[in-house]
């Protein structure tokens, strides 16, 4: 989840005491940070932040992807290296067939190819907003301090039209009970792990924290996704104006920057 560039929100931030690192090494005075290893429940940052309502009770405001998983989990634990596209790969990456790795006819969704891992973020807001470009679409002048939620699913991208179709998880004007919603969210990839964190993306580090507090719901296993459907999503155009996959923030491991996971 990339940062809310140029926007200012007012949050209740708690200062967690440093136990194993100095103030020069870690940003302090912020709420819990993201991404994290969801297999570990450890965390010392106990900022007073309430969990956001469930996705069905919020407006979908943005949908985007990151190349490689920002989080680490049982199903995506292969370190992909440093840099903008670091993060983690799905465990089944090395087991793909030649057919699954074949280049597709088009590449409308730039920078993603068969064999890549992507983490998809469905971002929700308590504001009365419509889905749009960037995370600025998640707030408005009358709602500058929303509750934010991200539903996250990591996919292993393959050239196989029998794999999951990204268009099944798009917004495409779907409204349920007066709220903007995706057509569906992925299922069958394990019980999501819920925790308090922050926005992500390459702008933030352990020394430069995100001030935005987010309820995360991260599914622990990968699923295969057809690259042709991802290209179709970009080629036909989407309200989010997404045409490429974003970089990742380095995994946060300092307990002082993580909330304890209780579920």
Secondary structure, DSSP 8 states (H G I E B T S, - for coil): ----TT------------SSS-TTTS--S----S--BTT---------------GGGSEEEEEEEEEBBSSBBTTB-EE--SSTT-SEE-TTGGG--HHHHS--S---SBT--TT-EEEEEEEEESSS----SSGGGG-BTTBSS--EEEEEEEEEEES-TTSB-GGGGS-TT-EETTEE--S----SS---EEEEEE--STT--SSS----EEEEEE-SS-EEEEHHHHHHHHHT--TT---B-B--------GGG------
